Amino acid sequence: MSQPSSTLKPDQGFVRGLNLFDSVMVTIGVIVGSGIFIVSADMSRMIGSPGWMLMAWVITSVLTMAAAVSYGELASMLPQAGGMYVYLREAFSPLWGFLYGWTLFTVIQTGTIAAVSVAFARFLSVLVPSISESSYIIPPVHISSGYALSLSTAQLVAIAVIMLLTWTNSRGLEYGKIVQNIFTSAKTLALAALILAGLFLGWNSNAVHVNFTDMFRFGAFDPSLGVAAGSIFGLLVALCVAQSGSMFSADSWHDITFIAGEVHDPKKTLPRALIIGTGIALLLYLLANIAYLVVLPLPEIQNAPADRVGSATLEHIFPGRGAVMMAIAIMISTFGCVNSLVLAGPRAYYAMAKDKLFFASAGVLNKARVPGWSLLVQGLWAAFLVLPRTYDTATQKYGNLYSNLLDYVISAALIFYILTIAGVIRLRKTRPDLERPYKVPLYPLIPIFYIVGAATVLIMLFAYRPATTWPGLVIVIAGALVYMVVNPARKS
């Protein structure tokens, strides 16, 4: 492997305008989108048991907190713009940093921006029915039997949200911060209100009896898993595969580290923001699922219309008004989430450009002292990802290409997380000279715990969800080929 950077230069030109509160708001904002209101339906069908469905969320919470606690050491030691790209570069080699940055730009960050923006449009359609993915401005134009391009009113709204937030963030950190604090505060209160409404207004004795009487009984696992019903091994498989939903909903918790160059006193602020923000979001997630279980019997969660468990819960509490109330809450949540994603991603591309691993223009700050060109190219690619559609010839229904891409990279993202946390251990040995204002407690037990737990989930995903995991490796391998082209003289 090539040697990591011998000197770590401080970021220059950025405005250190984010304090602890702002950083916590970014962390919560980038985690909480629309997933928490939807994915529990699929998870409950996969696991078939209310108690074990809740346990799947506990597993996600414990693993994610272990990761956040471990990342705190890296963030305090390497407080530079770029986050995970920098950690992988310094712990292993520029190749591994580039592979993460490549995947981040092509799919992870931009695909998530596209997905959450379309989610905003979908829930806006509850208030404005003319906004729909089937209300076409440009009908689907097939480029093959399984793929097409289209522009619907919902897609147009999604693109408008991406462009609006790209523009506001290009005007300076203060604009992005104001939008972030307002919308994250609002959606945190909205999610807390849903939880309180479920626990105190929607308490359903029938649902409580069905869900909490023998709640850890073995249910019927998703038949597509191909595992024996009622078996311990089948439960393990179901819990691991279900992590693709809950981990995706809790993903991007580390995005605040991308913005390290703009955080005040980052060596202290970043570890605190990671732990506090991630902890608050995961606690809200667990409580939201408890609220679902005290309001809706498991079969109603499993069969919620369009998997909208949050909407079904509020509709049960406030008949005739719940769907509209939830639509407004999710619009607030998704708008704030898109802003967090738009704000964070370009700082990673900025760091890559400084190492000559991305377009040179991405490493230049604009007059507002933010990476304006990085923001623009990210926005354009994310907007493009809204347009391609998948087509199922059997059902004659259209899907979204970005949804498939995000399914593909869940496994790849786990690989990068495992490597990054392994980097904590590696850097303790290779760079003992670096100052570490914060160190992982119970080292090395917490990093090893995450590595073992995440690796178990990863193995199960590759074994039981090959169609949506192996393609992720293709994207990463493509990145290795690109790396050899842009850096033919650099060995990895």
N, C-alpha and C positions, 0 to 999 in steps of 0.2 A: 504493500500500500504506500501511496505517496504520503509524505509528511504533512500534518496539518500546519496551519499558519504559525509561524514562529513568533510573530508579534501581533497582539490584539489591539488594534487602534480604536480609540473611542469614536463614536459617531459624531460627525461634525455637521452643523447646519440645521439639525432638527431642533424644535422647540420642546423643552421638557415641560409640557403643560398638563400632564396627567398625574394627579395625586392618587392616594390610596382609594378614595371613594370612586373616582373616575375609573380606575383600573378594575375595581370590583364590578362596576357597572358594565364594563366591556366584557369581562369574564362571564357574568350572568347573561348578558345580552346575546353573546355569541352562542351560548348553549341552548337557551330556551327559544325555540322556534315554534313549529307546528307539530313536531313529532310526538310530544307528550300527550297531545290531544287525540292521537290516531293510532300509534303503533301497538298499544296494549291489546287491541282487538286481534291482530295477527298473532301476537305473543300468546294470548290466551287460547287461541285455536291450536297453536303448535304444542303447548304444554298440557292443556286440558284440565288444569287444576288451579283454583284461585290462590291457594297458599304458595304453590310452586311458581305461579306467575309473579306473585309479589316477591318471591325469593330471587327470581331472575333479575328484578330491579335492584334488590339488595346486592347481588353479585356485581352488577354494573357499578353500583355506588362505591362498593369497597375497592374494586379494581381501579376505578377512575380516581378515587381519593389517594390510593397508593401511588398512582402515576403523578398526580398533582404534587404530592409531598416530595416525590423524587425529583420532579422537574424544578422544584424550588431551589435545589442546590445548583443545578445547571444555570438557572436564571440569575442567581446571585453571583455566580462565578464568571459568567459570560453575558453581562448585561448589554448586549448589542442588538441593533435592529436585525431581524432575521430569525430569531428564535430557533426552532428545531433544525433549520438549515445549518445554522452556525454550530449547534451542538453536535450534529452528525459529522460535519466537516472537521471539527476539532478532535472528536473522539476517535474517528476512523479515517476518513479521507475525503477529499473534495468530491470524489465520485458519489459517495453515499449522500452527501449534502445535495448534490445536483439531482440525484434520482428522486429525493424527496421533493425538492423544489419543482422539478419537472411534473411530478404527479400532482403536486399542489396546484400548479397553474393550469394544467390541462384538464383536470377533473375535480380534485377534492374541493378547492376553494370556489372555483368558477362554477362547477356543477352544483354545489350546494347553494350558491347565490341564485342560480337559475331555478333550482327546485323550490327554494323558499319564496322567491318572487312569484312563481306560478301559484304556490299555495296562498299567497296574499290575494291574487286575482280570483282564485276559486272561491274563497270565502267572501270576497267583495260581491261575487255573483249572487249571494244570498240576499244582499241589499239591492243590487242592480242586476236583475235577471238577464239583461241584454249582454252582459259580460259573461261569455261562456267559451269553453274550448271547442265547442261545436258550432259557434257563430263565427263563420269565416269571413275575413276580409280578402284573403287569398286562399282558396281551397287547397287541400293537399295535392302537391305535385310529386308523383312517385319517381324516385331515383332508382328504385329496385322494387322487387315484389314485397320486401319487408320494411322498406324505409321510404319516408316522404318528407317534404318540407311544406310547412303551412304557416299562415299568420291568422290567428283568430283574435277576437276582441280580448280574450283572457291573455293570450300571448303578448298582445300589444301593451296591455296594462303592466305585465311583468317586465317587459323591456323598458317601459317608461319609469318604473320604480328603480331599476338598475341604473339607468342613465341619470335620474334625478339625484340619487344618493352618491353616484360617482362624481357628479358636478359639485354637490355640497361639500364633499370631502376634499375635493381639489382646491377649495377656497381656503383651506387651512385647518389645523387641528381643532381650533376652537369651535368651528361649525360642526364638525363630526362629533365632538364631545358633547355639545349641547343637545343635538339630536339623540345621541346615545343615552344620556342621563335621563332625558324626558321619557323616552319610549321604554327604556329598561325599568325605570321606576313604575311606569304605568302597567307594564305587563306583569311585573312581580306582584303588584297589588291585585291585578285581575286574576292571576293564578291563585293567590292566597284567598281571594274572594270565592273562587270556585271550590276550593278545598273547604272553607268554612260553610259555604252553602250546602255542600254535600254532607258534611258531618253533622250539621245542626238543623238544616231545613229539609234535607232530602232523605234523612234516615229512614230506611225501608226495612221493616222487621223481616219481611219475606226474603229480601236479598241478603240480609245479615245471617239469617238462618241457613240459607242455601250455601252461602260462600264461606261462612266461618264455622260451620259444623263439620268436623272432620276436614278442615281446609287443606290439609296436606295429603289427602287421598290421591292415589294415582288416577289420573284421567286418561282419556283416549288421546294418544299423541297424534300429531299430524301424520296422516298415512304416507305422505310423500317422503317422510324420513326413513321409512322402511325398517323400523325397530319394533321389537315385541312390546305389546301393551302390558303395562304393569311391571315392567322390569326396571331395575336400578340403572342398568346401562342405558336403556331407552330414555329414562329421565335425564341422565347426564347429557346425552346427545341433544335432547329437546332444550335443556337449559342453555347449552352452549350455542346452538344454532339461533335460539331466540335472542341472543346477545346482539345479533346483527341489527335488530330493531332498537333495543334499549341503548346500545352503545352509540348507534348513529344519532339518537336523540340527545345523548349526552356528549357528543363529539365537539371538537373545536374549543374545548375548555382551555387549551394552551395558547390560543391565539394572542392573548395579551403579551406573550413573550416576543411576538413579531414586532411589537411597537416599543420594545425596550428602550430605544433611542429617544423616545418622547415621554418617558416615565420619570418623574422626579424621584431621586434617590433610588434607582432601580434595584440596587443590591438588597435593599430591605423591603421595598414596596412590592416587587414582583412575587417573591415567595408568599407574602401575606395575601396578595390579591388572588393568586392561584388557589390557595387553600380556602380562603373565606368565600370567594365567588363560586368556586366549584362546590363547596360544601352547602351553600345556600341553595343553589340550583338543584342539587341531588336530593336534598331534604324536601324541597317542594315537589319533586318528581315522586318520591315515595309517598308523601301525603296525598298527592293527587290520585294515585292508584288506590290508596285506601278509601278515598272518597268515592271513586268509581264502584268499589266493591260493596260499600254500605248503601249505595243507591240502586245499583243494577245487579240482578242475578247474573252469574257467569254466562249463561246462554245469551243474554241480551248484550253483554259486552262482546262476545264472540261474533254476534250477528248484527252489530251496530251498523246502520245504513252508511255505506261508503267508508266503513271503519271509523266513523267520527264518534268516538266514545265520549269525548268531552261534550259534544253537542247533545248526544243522547242523554247524558247525565243532567245537563241543565234543562233539557226539554221535560224530563221527568219531574224536576223541581218546579219549573215555571212553565207549565203547559202553554203552548202557543207563542211563547216569547223566548224560550231557551235557545233555539237555533240562531235567532238574530243576535242575542246577547253573546253567544259563543263566537259567532262570526266576527263581531266587533272586537272581542278580546283577542282572537287569533290574528286579525288584521294588525292590531297594535303590536302583538308579539312578533309576527313575521317581519313587519317593517323595521322594528328595532334590530332584529336578528340580521337582516340584510345589511343594515348600516354597519353593524359590528364586523361582518365578513368583508364588506367593501373597504372599511377602514384598515383592517389588519393585513390582509394578503399582500398588498403592494410593498410593504416593508420587507418581506422575504425576497421578492424579486429585486428590490433595491440592493439587498446584501449580495445576491447572486451576481448582479451586474457589476458590483464593485470587485468581484473576483473574476470578472470577464466570462461568466457563465450564463449571461442573459443579455438581451439587447442593451447596448451601452447607454442609450437614452434613459433606461429604467433606473440607472444609478445617479440621476441628476434630480435635484430638488427644484421645484418651481419657485416663483416669487413668494408664495405663501409658505414656503419651507416644508413642503410635503412632496412625495414622489409622484408628481402629476402625470407623467407619461406612463408610469406603472399603473396608476389608477385607470387611465384611459384604456390601455390595452387589456387590462383585466375586465373592465366593463364591456368592451366590445366583444371579447370572447365569451363572457357569460351571457350576453344578450344573444349571440349567435346560437349558443347551446339551447336556448329556449325554442328555436325554430324547428330542428329535426324531430320527426315523429317516427315511432315504430308502428308497424302494421301487422296485426295477427290475421292471417288469411283464413283461419278456422272460424274465428268469431267476427271477423271483419270490423274489428275495433282498433282505434288508434291509441297508442301510448306515447310516452316521452322518452327520447333517447337518453337524456341526462339521468333519468331514473335507473336505466340499465347501467350506465357508467358508474353511478354512485354505488350500486350493488356490487359491481366488479371491484371497486377499490377499497371496500371495507376491509377485506383481508390484507390488501397491500398496506393500508394505513396501520393495521395492527403490527405488521412486520416492522414498520418504521418506529412505532411506539416502543416495541420490544428492544430494538436496536438502540434507540435513544436512551432508554433507562439502563440498558447494559453499558451505555457510555458513561453513566455515573460511576460505575465500578472501574471501567477502563481508565477514566481520567484521574481517579484517585491514585492509580499506579503510574500513569504516564506523565501527569502534570500535577504532582504534589505541591509544586511551587505556587500555583494559582491561589489567590485569596478566596476563601469560602466563608463569607459572612453568615451564611445559613448552611447547615449540613443536615442531611436526611437523618431523622431520629431512627434508632434501632438499626442503623446500617450494619451489615448489608441485608438484613432480613426483609425490609420493606421492598427494596428493588427486586430482590430474588422472588418474593411472593408475587409481585406483579408479573415478572417475566414468566414464571411457571403457570400462573393463572391465565394470562393472555395467550401463551403458547398452547395451552389445552384448548381454549376456545378456537384458536386458529386451526389446529389440527382437525377438530371436529367440522369446522366450516369447509375445509378442503375435502374432507372425506364425505360429507353428507350434503354439501351445497356446491358441488364442483362447477356447475354451470355458471354460478355467479362469483366464483372465487378465482379459478384459474385464469380467466381473462384479465383479472387485475395484474397478474404477473406479466402478461403480454405488454400491458401499458408500461410497466416498470422496465422491462427488457428493451422496449422501444426507446426509453429514456437513456439506457446505456449506449445504444447505437448512436443516438443524437450526441451524447457526451463525447464519443470517439470522433465524431465529425467536427464538433466545435473546438475540441481540444486534442488534436491528433498527436501532439508532442507530449501530452501529460499522461503518465502511466498511473494506473489505479491499483 
